[in-house]
Amino acid sequence: MSNTNNVRPRVAVNVNHLRGLLRERTLEDRRRDANFRRTGIVQDIDIDRQRAKEENNVKIEIETTNVGWLMNYNHRACLAGIEGTGLLDKEDSLEKISIIALAPVMNEYVAACGVEYMHERISALPGGEICFLSSKCRDVDDEIAYVLGGHSQVDRLVLNGRNDYFRISELEEEIDRDEEKRLTATGLLLIVNPPGTTISTCMENIADTMVDSWEALHHQHERQQDLAFGLVSSKEEYSNLERLELRNFYTDDVLHFTQFLRGCSKLTHLSLANSLNSVVGEQILLWEDPTIINGTRTLLDILPNLQILDLQGCQWLHIDLLSQFVKRIIRKGQTRSNIQNCWPSTTLEMICVGGCSKYISKQCQYLNTITKEKPLVCVRPPFNISQL
């Protein structure tokens, strides 16, 4: 009886029904798989687009604006949507063809013909052509800088040093910098110093600050030195430069570089793209002066007419330094307005900080709320302009 009760009854199964269920399940799996693949493709596309956007942003951050952009840049025209034009308007003109051919072999010409000979030959060119030539020259050293910039008709100049010099010197300390031709602060002084003058050394400047008595100290006060760097202030302007683009320029000589900038007091546009280091760069941009109230001076105290400042690619620039610099020039503008009873303002119109750091680029909007876009703090110039 127990065995009979445990036997399960047989159930008739329709094979066609099973096949139908299997087919429906297969179709359902295929639809699910197709939907998954379709969603995955869309996600991959979004990921690829996001990655491409990030890579493009990084590329923009690292790359600085093309060499020579500052020479014909008009900030107010760019804000109005009007693009600039090149220095030489004639396309494929004889001057342009000759300059483009000369620029890559300028070093060879100077080595073969001599510095003074090339300086005399270049002096016969108008200032615009010399500027265009300087924008095409690469690996500029002290001799090339003098050949290109030591002329009274030159008011715009590009000096592009060795792009790999800083990296090499950081990795290989045994490289002798004195034996290697490069652009130096002492060489820059040859541009602004009048003929027949000599460039004083650091020890000579230190010796000038020494006095033997209190009476001598009174006479020394009459030729008051700039206490920031121990330089003798001079009212005479040696250079007619109004626009200067210094690229790939590295120096530890803050003394002579500051003296050079003082000789270029007419400058309205200055680019230090991918130049200087954390020591010299910070001292040029902002420094302490114990002889004045609030004790802080800025680059605008050296270059009072400066309108455009390009710091693209300057890795030494950090957000604290930039914020202090911006706040200081705003405060100085407010002080001037209180004295002259006018609206607070500064001559500086734009600061470019692209390629310095991602954090600085993200803080541009915040800094512009402080400055009210005067000066405008931006990653790159507002609009693309025609290249030289």
C-alpha positions in Angstrom: 0.0 0.0 0.0 2.8 2.4 0.8 4.6 1.8 -2.5 1.4 2.3 -4.4 0.8 5.7 -2.7 4.4 7.0 -3.5 4.1 6.5 -7.2 3.7 9.9 -9.0 1.1 10.2 -11.6 2.3 10.7 -15.2 1.6 14.1 -16.8 1.3 14.5 -20.5 3.6 17.3 -21.9 3.1 19.1 -25.1 6.4 19.3 -26.9 5.3 22.2 -29.1 4.3 24.1 -26.0 7.8 23.7 -24.6 9.3 24.8 -27.9 7.2 27.9 -27.8 8.3 28.7 -24.2 11.9 28.2 -25.2 11.5 30.4 -28.3 9.9 33.2 -26.2 12.7 33.0 -23.6 15.3 33.1 -26.4 13.7 36.2 -28.0 13.5 37.8 -24.6 17.2 37.2 -23.9 18.1 38.6 -27.3 16.1 41.7 -26.7 17.7 42.2 -23.3 21.1 41.6 -24.8 20.4 44.1 -27.6 19.2 46.8 -25.1 22.3 46.2 -23.0 24.6 46.6 -26.0 22.7 49.7 -27.2 23.0 51.3 -23.7 26.6 50.3 -23.4 27.4 51.9 -26.8 25.7 55.2 -25.7 27.6 55.1 -22.5 30.9 54.4 -24.3 30.2 57.4 -26.6 29.5 59.6 -23.7 32.6 58.5 -21.9 34.7 59.0 -25.1 33.2 62.5 -25.5 33.9 63.3 -21.9 37.5 62.0 -22.2 38.1 63.9 -25.4 36.7 67.1 -23.7 39.0 66.6 -20.7 42.0 65.9 -23.0 41.2 69.1 -25.0 41.0 71.1 -21.8 44.3 69.7 -20.6 45.8 70.6 -24.0 44.5 74.1 -23.8 45.9 74.4 -20.3 49.4 73.2 -21.2 49.7 75.0 -24.6 50.4 78.8 -24.6 49.2 81.1 -27.3 51.3 81.1 -30.5 54.5 83.1 -30.5 54.0 86.7 -31.5 50.4 87.0 -30.6 51.0 89.9 -28.3 52.6 92.1 -30.9 49.4 93.1 -32.6 46.8 92.3 -29.9 44.1 94.8 -29.3 42.2 93.9 -26.1 39.3 96.3 -26.5 38.8 95.3 -30.1 38.8 91.6 -29.1 36.2 92.3 -26.4 34.1 93.9 -29.1 34.5 90.9 -31.4 36.9 92.5 -33.8 39.9 90.3 -34.8 43.4 91.7 -35.2 45.6 91.4 -38.3 49.2 90.5 -38.9 52.1 93.0 -38.8 52.8 92.5 -42.5 49.5 93.0 -44.5 50.9 91.9 -47.8 50.8 88.2 -48.3 53.9 86.6 -49.9 55.6 90.0 -50.1 59.3 90.2 -50.7 59.9 91.4 -47.1 57.9 88.6 -45.6 59.6 85.9 -47.7 63.1 87.3 -46.9 62.4 87.5 -43.2 61.0 83.9 -43.1 64.1 82.7 -44.9 66.5 84.6 -42.6 65.0 83.8 -39.2 66.1 80.0 -39.1 69.7 80.8 -40.0 70.1 84.0 -37.9 72.5 82.3 -35.5 74.7 81.2 -38.5 74.8 84.7 -39.9 75.8 86.2 -36.6 78.6 83.6 -36.1 79.9 84.1 -39.7 79.6 87.9 -40.0 79.8 89.1 -36.4 77.5 90.7 -34.0 78.1 94.4 -34.9 77.9 93.7 -38.6 74.5 92.0 -38.3 73.4 94.7 -35.9 74.2 97.4 -38.5 72.4 95.5 -41.3 69.3 94.9 -39.2 69.2 98.6 -38.1 68.4 99.5 -41.7 65.0 97.7 -41.5 61.8 99.5 -40.2 60.7 98.6 -36.7 57.7 96.5 -38.0 59.9 94.2 -40.1 62.4 93.8 -37.2 59.5 92.8 -34.9 58.2 90.3 -37.5 61.7 88.9 -37.8 62.0 88.5 -34.0 58.7 86.6 -33.9 60.2 84.0 -36.3 63.6 83.5 -34.5 64.1 80.6 -32.1 66.7 79.7 -29.6 67.6 83.4 -29.1 70.7 84.2 -27.1 72.3 87.4 -25.9 73.9 88.2 -29.3 70.7 87.7 -31.2 68.7 89.7 -28.7 71.1 92.6 -29.2 71.0 92.3 -33.0 67.2 92.4 -33.0 66.4 94.7 -30.1 69.2 97.2 -29.9 67.5 99.8 -32.2 65.7 103.0 -31.4 62.9 102.3 -34.0 61.9 99.0 -32.4 58.9 99.4 -30.2 57.7 95.8 -30.4 59.9 92.7 -29.9 59.8 89.0 -29.4 62.6 87.1 -27.7 62.1 83.3 -27.7 64.9 81.5 -25.8 65.7 77.8 -25.7 62.7 75.7 -24.9 64.7 72.8 -23.4 67.2 74.8 -21.4 65.4 74.8 -18.1 64.5 71.1 -18.3 68.1 70.2 -19.1 69.6 72.3 -16.4 67.1 70.8 -13.8 68.0 67.2 -14.8 71.7 67.6 -15.4 73.3 69.9 -12.8 76.8 69.4 -14.2 76.0 71.5 -17.3 78.1 74.6 -17.3 75.7 77.5 -18.0 78.4 80.0 -18.7 79.7 78.0 -21.6 76.2 77.6 -23.1 74.8 80.3 -25.4 71.5 81.4 -24.0 69.4 84.5 -23.2 70.4 86.1 -19.9 69.4 89.1 -17.9 72.7 90.7 -18.5 72.2 90.3 -22.2 68.8 91.9 -22.0 70.5 95.0 -20.6 72.4 95.5 -23.9 69.0 96.4 -25.4 68.1 99.2 -23.0 71.6 100.6 -22.1 72.8 103.4 -24.4 76.0 102.9 -26.5 79.2 103.2 -24.6 77.7 102.3 -21.1 78.8 99.3 -19.2 76.6 96.9 -17.3 77.3 96.9 -13.6 77.8 93.7 -11.8 76.0 92.6 -8.7 79.2 93.3 -6.6 79.4 96.8 -8.0 75.8 97.5 -7.0 76.6 96.2 -3.5 79.6 98.4 -3.3 77.5 101.4 -4.3 75.4 100.8 -1.2 78.3 101.0 1.2 79.2 104.3 3.0 82.0 105.5 5.1 80.2 108.1 7.2 76.8 109.7 8.0 77.7 112.5 5.6 78.2 110.1 2.8 74.9 108.5 3.7 73.2 111.8 3.0 74.7 112.0 -0.5 73.8 108.5 -1.2 70.2 109.2 -0.2 70.1 111.8 -3.1 70.5 109.0 -5.6 68.0 106.9 -3.7 68.2 103.2 -4.5 65.3 100.9 -5.0 65.3 98.9 -1.7 63.6 96.0 -3.4 66.6 94.9 -5.4 69.4 97.4 -4.6 69.1 99.2 -8.0 69.8 102.8 -8.6 66.6 104.5 -9.8 66.9 106.5 -13.0 64.4 108.9 -14.6 66.0 108.4 -18.0 64.3 106.0 -20.4 66.7 104.0 -22.6 64.2 101.9 -24.5 61.3 102.7 -26.8 59.8 99.2 -26.3 56.1 99.2 -25.8 55.4 95.5 -26.4 57.8 92.7 -25.3 57.2 89.0 -25.5 59.8 87.0 -23.5 59.5 83.2 -23.9 61.5 80.4 -22.5 63.6 82.9 -20.5 65.1 81.5 -17.4 67.4 83.4 -15.0 68.4 83.6 -11.4 69.6 87.2 -11.8 66.7 89.1 -10.4 68.9 92.2 -10.0 69.8 92.7 -13.6 66.4 91.6 -14.9 64.7 94.2 -12.7 67.1 96.8 -14.0 66.2 95.8 -17.5 62.5 96.2 -16.8 63.1 99.6 -15.3 64.7 100.6 -18.6 61.5 99.5 -20.4 59.2 101.8 -18.5 57.1 102.5 -21.6 56.0 98.9 -21.8 52.2 98.5 -22.1 52.2 94.8 -23.2 54.5 92.2 -21.5 54.6 88.4 -21.9 56.6 86.2 -19.7 55.1 83.0 -21.1 56.9 79.8 -19.9 59.6 82.0 -18.3 61.4 82.6 -14.9 61.2 80.4 -11.8 59.7 80.4 -8.4 62.4 82.7 -7.0 62.7 85.4 -9.6 59.0 85.2 -10.8 57.6 85.9 -7.3 60.0 88.7 -6.6 59.2 90.4 -9.9 55.4 90.1 -9.5 55.2 91.0 -5.8 57.7 92.0 -3.1 57.9 93.6 0.3 59.3 97.2 0.6 59.8 98.3 4.2 60.1 101.9 3.2 56.4 102.4 2.3 53.1 102.0 4.2 51.6 98.5 3.8 55.1 97.5 2.5 54.1 95.8 -0.7 55.0 96.6 -4.2 54.1 95.0 -7.5 55.3 94.8 -11.1 53.2 97.9 -11.9 55.5 99.9 -9.7 58.2 99.1 -12.2 56.0 99.3 -15.3 53.4 101.9 -14.5 51.9 101.8 -18.1 51.4 98.1 -18.2 48.0 97.1 -19.7 48.4 93.4 -20.7 50.3 90.8 -18.7 50.8 87.3 -20.1 51.9 84.7 -17.6 50.8 81.6 -19.6 52.9 78.5 -18.8 54.5 80.0 -15.7 54.5 76.9 -13.4 55.8 79.0 -10.5 52.6 81.0 -10.3 50.2 79.8 -7.6 46.8 81.0 -6.6 47.9 82.8 -3.4 50.5 84.8 -5.2 48.1 85.7 -8.0 45.4 86.7 -5.5 47.8 88.9 -3.5 48.9 90.5 -6.7 45.4 91.2 -8.0 44.2 92.5 -4.6 47.3 94.7 -4.3 46.8 96.5 -7.6 43.1 96.9 -6.9 43.9 98.4 -3.5 46.4 100.7 -5.1 43.8 101.9 -7.6 41.4 102.7 -4.8 44.1 104.6 -3.0 44.8 106.6 -6.1 41.1 107.3 -6.6 40.7 108.6 -3.1 43.7 111.0 -3.6 42.5 112.2 -7.0 38.8 112.0 -6.2 38.0 109.7 -9.2 36.7 106.3 -10.0 39.0 103.4 -8.8 40.9 102.1 -11.7 44.2 100.5 -12.8 46.1 100.6 -16.1 46.2 96.8 -16.2 43.4 95.4 -18.4 44.1 91.6 -18.7 46.2 88.9 -17.1 46.5 85.6 -18.9 47.2 82.6 -16.7 46.6 79.5 -18.9 48.9 76.6 -18.4 50.0 77.6 -14.9 47.8 75.2 -13.0 44.3 73.8 -13.2 43.4 75.3 -9.8 44.3 78.8 -11.0 42.2 78.4 -14.1 39.2 77.3 -12.1 39.6 80.4 -9.9 39.6 82.9 -12.7 35.9 83.5 -12.3 36.3 84.2 -8.6 39.2 86.6 -9.2 37.1 88.4 -11.8 34.4 89.1 -9.2 37.1 90.8 -7.1 38.5 92.8 -10.0 35.1 93.3 -11.8 37.1 92.3 -14.9 39.4 95.2 -14.7 41.8 93.6 -15.1 40.3 90.5 -16.7 41.9 87.3 -15.4 41.6 84.7 -18.1 43.1 81.4 -19.2 43.6 82.7 -22.8 42.9 85.9 -24.7 39.1 86.5 -25.1 39.1 85.8 -28.9 41.4 84.1 -31.4 43.4 86.6 -33.4 45.2 86.3 -36.7 48.7 84.9 -36.1 51.8 86.7 -37.4 
